[in-house]
Amino acid sequence: MLAVALPLAAVDLLVKASMPTAAWAYHERSLGWLALSLGLFAGMIVVSRIPSALVAPAAGLLAAGLLGNSFSAAWNGMEVPNPLIVGGDRGLIAFNPADVFALVGIFT
């Protein structure tokens, strides 16, 4: 699990550090959110021990998202930068690689 989580979390942090983020694209987080994220990360360590070919990589993806956003929040005054933006005439969505990793891990 950590073999998947750590490199992907590093990619997320590199993207956030190297790409500019609009002022409106920072999402504020609370200390409760940080505690829950770290608790979920610990849960992924336990879940990854299930003997299955897909469980450990999926847990690693979710863990990468948790770590990336947790470290970002802790280092940025509890605000997570979301430098990736997609959208059109109806609106914009700001996100980061950690969000993608977490969602893929959840749905895998």
SEROZA-410310 format. One line per field, with one value per residue: residue in three letters; z, y, x of N, C-alpha, C in turn. Coordinates in steps of 0.05 Angstrom, whole numbers, m for minus. Layout:
BEGIN
rest	[ala / ...]
n_up	[Z / ...]
n_north	[Y / ...]
n_east	[X / ...]
ca_up	[Z / ...]
ca_north	[Y / ...]
ca_east	[X / ...]
c_up	[Z / ...]
c_north	[Y / ...]
c_east	[X / ...]
//
This chain:
BEGIN
rest	[met / leu / ala / val / ala / leu / pro / leu / ala / ala / val / asp / leu / leu / val / lys / ala / ser / met / pro / thr / ala / ala / trp / ala / tyr / his / glu / arg / ser / leu / gly / trp / leu / ala / leu / ser / leu / gly / leu / phe / ala / gly / met / ile / val / val / ser / arg / ile / pro / ser / ala / leu / val / ala / pro / ala / ala / gly / leu / leu / ala / ala / gly / leu / leu / gly / asn / ser / phe / ser / ala / ala / trp / asn / gly / met / glu / val / pro / asn / pro / leu / ile / val / gly / gly / asp / arg / gly / leu / ile / ala / phe / asn / pro / ala / asp / val / phe / ala / leu / val / gly / ile / phe / thr]
n_up	[0 / 17 / m21 / m65 / m45 / m24 / m68 / m102 / m69 / m65 / m118 / m121 / m83 / m109 / m156 / m133 / m111 / m155 / m192 / m204 / m162 / m162 / m121 / m103 / m106 / m64 / m13 / 49 / 109 / 169 / 236 / 255 / 207 / 190 / 230 / 222 / 170 / 178 / 212 / 177 / 142 / 175 / 179 / 127 / 126 / 157 / 127 / 80 / 91 / 79 / 44 / m20 / m90 / m108 / m65 / m34 / m72 / m83 / m32 / m26 / m65 / m44 / 5 / m15 / m33 / 16 / 45 / 12 / 11 / 66 / 83 / 51 / 72 / 125 / 117 / 93 / 124 / 138 / 90 / 28 / m33 / m99 / m158 / m208 / m258 / m287 / m333 / m359 / m393 / m354 / m304 / m260 / m238 / m187 / m170 / m145 / m155 / m111 / m97 / m141 / m137 / m88 / m100 / m142 / m113 / m76 / m110 / m134]
n_north	[m24 / 26 / 31 / 48 / 92 / 132 / 151 / 172 / 211 / 245 / 263 / 291 / 332 / 357 / 376 / 413 / 449 / 469 / 489 / 547 / 571 / 595 / 646 / 636 / 581 / 553 / 507 / 509 / 474 / 437 / 424 / 379 / 353 / 341 / 306 / 264 / 249 / 229 / 187 / 155 / 143 / 110 / 69 / 50 / 26 / m19 / m43 / m55 / m102 / m143 / m203 / m196 / m183 / m133 / m100 / m77 / m42 / m7 / 13 / 40 / 80 / 111 / 124 / 155 / 201 / 218 / 229 / 267 / 312 / 320 / 334 / 379 / 413 / 418 / 445 / 492 / 529 / 504 / 503 / 475 / 474 / 477 / 469 / 450 / 460 / 451 / 462 / 499 / 538 / 535 / 532 / 523 / 473 / 461 / 424 / 374 / 330 / 293 / 291 / 263 / 214 / 195 / 189 / 150 / 108 / 98 / 81 / 36]
n_east	[16 / 37 / 76 / 48 / 20 / 58 / 92 / 52 / 28 / 71 / 75 / 26 / 37 / 80 / 55 / 19 / 55 / 82 / 46 / 7 / m46 / m111 / m138 / m191 / m193 / m174 / m188 / m215 / m199 / m214 / m188 / m212 / m225 / m174 / m157 / m194 / m179 / m127 / m140 / m170 / m128 / m97 / m134 / m133 / m84 / m94 / m135 / m108 / m82 / m115 / m119 / m116 / m113 / m129 / m142 / m99 / m72 / m116 / m127 / m79 / m84 / m127 / m103 / m60 / m88 / m109 / m62 / m36 / m73 / m77 / m24 / m18 / m58 / m39 / 9 / m6 / m34 / m83 / m111 / m127 / m95 / m122 / m102 / m117 / m164 / m226 / m280 / m336 / m384 / m423 / m399 / m342 / m296 / m252 / m195 / m148 / m91 / m92 / m146 / m166 / m138 / m159 / m214 / m211 / m189 / m230 / m272 / m250]
ca_up	[0 / 19 / m46 / m82 / m32 / m20 / m93 / m112 / m52 / m73 / m143 / m114 / m70 / m129 / m173 / m117 / m106 / m179 / m208 / m190 / m154 / m159 / m92 / m97 / m109 / m39 / 3 / 78 / 124 / 198 / 250 / 256 / 181 / 189 / 247 / 208 / 147 / 189 / 222 / 153 / 132 / 192 / 171 / 101 / 132 / 166 / 104 / 60 / 99 / 69 / 22 / m45 / m109 / m113 / m41 / m26 / m90 / m79 / m7 / m31 / m79 / m24 / 24 / m28 / m31 / 44 / 53 / m3 / 21 / 94 / 84 / 40 / 92 / 148 / 109 / 81 / 142 / 136 / 64 / 7 / m60 / m121 / m181 / m233 / m262 / m311 / m333 / m384 / m390 / m330 / m279 / m258 / m216 / m179 / m156 / m145 / m159 / m88 / m99 / m161 / m125 / m68 / m113 / m156 / m92 / m65 / m129 / m144]
ca_north	[0 / 49 / 33 / 63 / 118 / 152 / 165 / 188 / 234 / 263 / 275 / 311 / 355 / 371 / 391 / 436 / 468 / 480 / 502 / 569 / 566 / 619 / 651 / 623 / 552 / 541 / 498 / 510 / 449 / 440 / 405 / 354 / 340 / 330 / 282 / 243 / 240 / 213 / 163 / 139 / 133 / 87 / 48 / 39 / 7 / m44 / m55 / m65 / m128 / m163 / m217 / m192 / m169 / m106 / m85 / m61 / m19 / 12 / 27 / 58 / 104 / 127 / 134 / 177 / 224 / 227 / 241 / 292 / 334 / 326 / 349 / 406 / 429 / 424 / 463 / 516 / 542 / 488 / 507 / 457 / 486 / 461 / 483 / 439 / 471 / 444 / 474 / 512 / 560 / 531 / 534 / 512 / 454 / 462 / 399 / 368 / 301 / 278 / 286 / 242 / 189 / 186 / 179 / 125 / 88 / 91 / 67 / 12]
ca_east	[0 / 55 / 91 / 30 / 12 / 78 / 99 / 30 / 25 / 93 / 66 / 6 / 50 / 96 / 36 / 9 / 77 / 92 / 25 / m7 / m74 / m127 / m146 / m217 / m190 / m164 / m210 / m208 / m204 / m213 / m171 / m228 / m222 / m147 / m157 / m209 / m163 / m105 / m153 / m175 / m103 / m91 / m152 / m123 / m61 / m106 / m150 / m89 / m72 / m133 / m105 / m130 / m96 / m138 / m147 / m76 / m69 / m139 / m122 / m57 / m94 / m142 / m83 / m46 / m105 / m110 / m36 / m31 / m89 / m71 / 1 / m24 / m72 / m22 / 31 / m17 / m54 / m108 / m124 / m116 / m96 / m134 / m93 / m128 / m190 / m241 / m307 / m346 / m403 / m440 / m384 / m315 / m290 / m224 / m188 / m120 / m87 / m100 / m175 / m170 / m128 / m178 / m238 / m205 / m185 / m256 / m288 / m237]
c_up	[0 / m7 / m67 / m71 / m32 / m46 / m104 / m95 / m58 / m99 / m138 / m102 / m90 / m148 / m158 / m113 / m132 / m197 / m192 / m184 / m150 / m130 / m85 / m97 / m86 / m23 / 32 / 91 / 153 / 211 / 253 / 230 / 180 / 206 / 234 / 185 / 157 / 200 / 198 / 141 / 149 / 185 / 145 / 106 / 141 / 143 / 84 / 66 / 90 / 44 / m4 / m64 / m113 / m88 / m34 / m45 / m87 / m53 / m10 / m46 / m60 / m4 / 11 / m27 / m4 / 52 / 38 / 7 / 50 / 97 / 73 / 60 / 115 / 142 / 98 / 99 / 141 / 112 / 44 / m20 / m81 / m147 / m208 / m235 / m288 / m310 / m360 / m377 / m364 / m304 / m281 / m235 / m211 / m163 / m157 / m149 / m135 / m88 / m119 / m150 / m105 / m81 / m128 / m135 / m80 / m84 / m142 / m130]
c_north	[25 / 53 / 48 / 91 / 139 / 166 / 182 / 213 / 255 / 277 / 297 / 336 / 371 / 387 / 416 / 457 / 482 / 494 / 524 / 561 / 592 / 622 / 637 / 592 / 539 / 532 / 495 / 483 / 454 / 420 / 378 / 339 / 327 / 305 / 259 / 232 / 222 / 187 / 144 / 128 / 108 / 63 / 35 / 20 / m19 / m58 / m67 / m93 / m151 / m177 / m216 / m177 / m140 / m88 / m67 / m38 / 2 / 27 / 46 / 83 / 122 / 140 / 157 / 203 / 236 / 241 / 267 / 315 / 340 / 342 / 377 / 424 / 437 / 445 / 490 / 529 / 530 / 496 / 489 / 471 / 466 / 474 / 473 / 448 / 461 / 457 / 486 / 535 / 559 / 532 / 521 / 493 / 455 / 437 / 396 / 338 / 284 / 272 / 263 / 215 / 178 / 175 / 153 / 103 / 79 / 74 / 42 / m12]
c_east	[17 / 71 / 74 / 26 / 34 / 87 / 77 / 25 / 47 / 86 / 46 / 19 / 67 / 78 / 26 / 30 / 86 / 71 / 12 / m36 / m88 / m135 / m172 / m215 / m176 / m188 / m201 / m216 / m202 / m194 / m186 / m225 / m194 / m145 / m171 / m193 / m140 / m116 / m160 / m150 / m94 / m109 / m144 / m100 / m73 / m120 / m131 / m78 / m91 / m120 / m122 / m111 / m104 / m140 / m123 / m71 / m92 / m135 / m99 / m65 / m109 / m122 / m67 / m62 / m106 / m84 / m31 / m47 / m84 / m45 / m3 / m37 / m54 / 0 / 20 / m38 / m81 / m125 / m110 / m118 / m107 / m127 / m105 / m157 / m202 / m269 / m313 / m364 / m419 / m425 / m357 / m313 / m260 / m218 / m158 / m116 / m95 / m130 / m180 / m161 / m148 / m203 / m234 / m202 / m212 / m272 / m275 / m246]
//
